[in-house]
Amino acid sequence: LQKKVDHKKSRHHFITVESSSRTIMPSKTTSSADDGPVKKRPSAKEELERTMRRHETRADHVARDLAERRKDATEKVAKLTSTLVSGINRGVLEVFENQKQVEKEAKNLQKKVDAFKEQSAQWVKSLETFDESLKSIGDFENYVMTLEKELSDIAEELKKSKT
């Protein structure tokens, strides 16, 4: 037999009252030979005390069960957290290693770029020297052509004067 208790401040909503095999008679009780002796009904105080003891026993059981579940949940959360952190740490370690490798490659690439710049500067200098040489040759060629023209003019003048 269950009775619902509706107290606003009560944390527990049901109180179980076990029924016994006793017969409760209205105000006057009589016994017959067939029924056997009538048992005395427990007082309200005794009934309340018995109910309170059952309630306290169940509350203790629920509290122990709750503590065990809380401990189990805490252990599982700690294990999950550890697993997640380990996974994240592996990822972070991999990213860190990749970053170190990228930085190393960037330094090597920067060295190659600097060497290429230096080589390019040397090539530019060589080309400028070569260009100046070509200009000199061009100037010399022009000088030779001018000299050749003048000599041919002189030679013609000499031929004219011989004749």
Rosetta blueprint (number, residue, H / E / L):
1 L L
2 Q E
3 K E
4 K E
5 V L
6 D L
7 H L
8 K L
9 K L
10 S L
11 R L
12 H L
13 H L
14 F E
15 I E
16 T E
17 V L
18 E L
19 S L
20 S L
21 S L
22 R L
23 T L
24 I L
25 M L
26 P L
27 S L
28 K L
29 T L
30 T L
31 S L
32 S L
33 A L
34 D L
35 D L
36 G L
37 P L
38 V L
39 K L
40 K L
41 R L
42 P L
43 S L
44 A H
45 K H
46 E H
47 E H
48 L H
49 E H
50 R H
51 T H
52 M H
53 R H
54 R H
55 H H
56 E H
57 T H
58 R H
59 A H
60 D H
61 H H
62 V H
63 A H
64 R H
65 D H
66 L H
67 A H
68 E H
69 R H
70 R H
71 K H
72 D H
73 A H
74 T H
75 E H
76 K H
77 V H
78 A H
79 K H
80 L H
81 T H
82 S H
83 T H
84 L H
85 V H
86 S H
87 G H
88 I H
89 N H
90 R H
91 G H
92 V H
93 L H
94 E H
95 V H
96 F H
97 E H
98 N H
99 Q H
100 K H
101 Q H
102 V H
103 E H
104 K H
105 E H
106 A H
107 K H
108 N H
109 L H
110 Q H
111 K H
112 K H
113 V H
114 D H
115 A H
116 F H
117 K H
118 E H
119 Q H
120 S H
121 A H
122 Q H
123 W H
124 V H
125 K H
126 S H
127 L H
128 E H
129 T H
130 F H
131 D H
132 E H
133 S H
134 L H
135 K H
136 S H
137 I H
138 G H
139 D H
140 F H
141 E H
142 N H
143 Y H
144 V H
145 M H
146 T H
147 L H
148 E H
149 K H
150 E H
151 L H
152 S H
153 D H
154 I H
155 A H
156 E H
157 E H
158 L H
159 K H
160 K H
161 S H
162 K H
163 T L
